[in-house]
């Protein structure tokens, strides 16, 4: 990882991520030079002017932790009526996404390489999001590391503040223990209602693509759990 391609964040004691060593390909490095001016957004530029950034007013979707970006790119292409903001801390994934988005001439995407909490605090307007997506976050499965899980009571309230009333928070994980943790957090969260009328987990909605590792996991008998909660107040 080269020095200039580093995530932005403010100092804090507990993070939901670690910066993993990951070598960028030459193509990913070139992507930063070629496409970051088009797709990149900086934490330190303050509030994102979405109308100016996207050149229109449209429903806004935020994905936290998009990995290598394949599913986020697919959603942006499949839902051209919406604008998408992605947040990821791992430079190879960011490089890959902006490279593929640039080659596909995608217009409805902006990317932060930064800490999600910082971006939410400083860049995303209250009541502005139609959907927030957190797909397959790091489960931090050791009990001593559970406090690092991104889905925590304080964080889902931060998200609620950014969602428009009627907007949804969509969580997905392939770790059953984390799914139970997510459900526990969301059921106790003020201002949210489960969109599944019978309660519990949802089926995968059409807009969430099936990832390669999800297909691989299904073949090995692994489950996937989706939770979709709507902001009510």
N, C-alpha and C positions, 0 to 999 in steps of 0.2 A: 504494500500500500504506500503510495507516494504521499509526501508531506502535504501537497496542496489539496488533496481530495479527502478532507476530514469532516466528520459531522460537526454541526454547531450545537452548542448547549451551554446553559448556565450552570454554575456550580450548585450541586445538591448532594445530600448524603446517600440516598438510596435511588438506584436506577432500575428500570425494568429490563435493561439490556446490558450486554457487554460488547465491546468492539472486538469482534473475532478477527483473527488474522485471515486475510483473504487476498490473494494476489489478483490484481486486475489484469485482464487481457489488454493487448495493445488497442483492440477495438473499443473496449470500455473506456480506456484513457482518452482516445480520440473523441469518443462521444461527449465527454465533458467539454472538450475544446469546441466541438462543433455544435452540440445541442443544448448545453447548459444555459446559454443566454436565452434560448427559446422557452425551455421548460423549467428552469431552476428558479426557486424563490428562496430568499434568505430570511432566517429568523431575525436578523438584526435590521431588516428594513421595516419592521413593525407591522401594523395591520395590513392585511392583503386586501387591496381594492379589486374585488373579483370582477366587477363590471369592466374595469380598465384592463385587467389581466386577460380576460377571456373575450372581451369585445362584445359582451352581451349580458343579459340577465337570464339565468337558467337555474333550475334546481341544482344544488351543490352537494356532492358526495365526497366524504373524507375517508380515506383508508389509512389506518395506522399499522405500519409494519408490513409492507407489500412484498418483502423478500426479493426475488429476482424480477418481479413485476409482470409476469406473464398474464395472470388473471386480471390484474388491474388494467392492463392494456386492452385485454379482450372486452372488459366491461365498458371502457371508454369508447371502443369501437361499436359495441352492440347498443349502447345507449347514447347516441349522438345528441339527444335532447337535453342531456345533463352535462355538467362540468365536474371534473374529478380533480381532487387534490390528494396526492400520496405523500406519506411520511415514512422514511426509512433511514436507518443509521449506517448501513453497510454499503460502502462505496461501490463494490462490484455489482450489487443489485441495482443501485441507482444508475450506474453507467449502462447496465444492460437495458433497463427500462427506457431511458431517454434515447438510447441508440435505436431500439426497435420502434419506439414511438416516432422518432424522427424519420426513419426509413418508410414508415407507414403513413407519414404526413398527418398524424393525429393532431387535432387543434384544441381539444377540450380537456387538456391535462396540464397540471402544474405539480412540481415536486419539491419537497423540502428534504434535505439531508440534515436532519436535526433531531433533537429530543422532542418527542410528541407532546409532553407536558408543557414545554417551553413554547412550542408552536401554538398550542391551544390557548395558552395564557396571553401571548403577545400578538398573534397574527390572525386569529379566527374570530370573527364578530359573533356576539351573542345572537341567538335565535336565527342563525343564518343557514344551518345545515338541514338537508332533507334526509340524509342517511349518513351514519358513521359505521364503518366496517372494521372489525378486528378479527382477522382470520388466522387461525393456527399460531397464536402467539407463543413465545417461549413458556413452557409449562412450569419451569423452575420446580421440578417434581420433588426435590429433597425438601423435607419439612422445614429445615432451617433457612431455606431460600424462598419459602412461600411468600414472604413479605415483598419480594421483588416482582411478583406477578402484576401485570399491568391492570388487570380487572380487579379493582379494589373499590370499596364504597366511596372514597373521596374522589377517585378518578371518574367513576360513572356519573357522579353529580356534576363534575366539571364538563363532561360530555353533554349532559342534559341541558346545561346552561347554553351550550353552543347550538343544540338542535332547535329547530323551530317546533312549536307545539304541533304534534301530529307526525313529526319526524321520527325515524327509527334508529335504534342501536342494534346492529346485527353482529353477534359473536359466533365463532365456530372454532371447534377444537377436536383433535383426535385423541385426546387424553381424557378418559372417563372421570378421573379424579378432579381434573381441572374443570370439566363440564359441570360437575356437581358444585364446585366452588363458585363458578360463574352464576349458576342458577340461584345459589344461596344469596350471593351478593345482590342479584337483580330483584329477587323476590322481596328483599328487605329495603330496596331503594325507593325513596319517596319520588313521586312524580312520574313513575313508569308503569305501564301495563303490558302484560304478556300478550302478544298478538295471536298466540295459539289459544283458541277459544276453550279448549279443554285443559289448558295449562300445560306446563312442561316444555318439552323440546319441540322444535318446528321441523318440518321437512325442508330439504334444501330448496330455496326459491330459485326460479329459472335464471335470475340475474347473476347468481353466484356460480362461476365456472367450476367444473371439477378439475382439480389440479392433478398433475402427474403423480405426485407422491400420494395423493388421496386414492387414486386408482390402484397404485401399488399396495397401499395399506389395506384396501378392501379385499384384494386378492389374498392377503395374509390374515384376513379375518378381523382386521381392526375396524372399529366403529368411528363414525363422525357425528358430532352433536352440534346442532344449530340452535341458537336462542335469538329471538327477535322481539325486542321490547320497544314500545311506542311511548314518546313523551306525551303525557296527558296534561300537565300544568307547568 
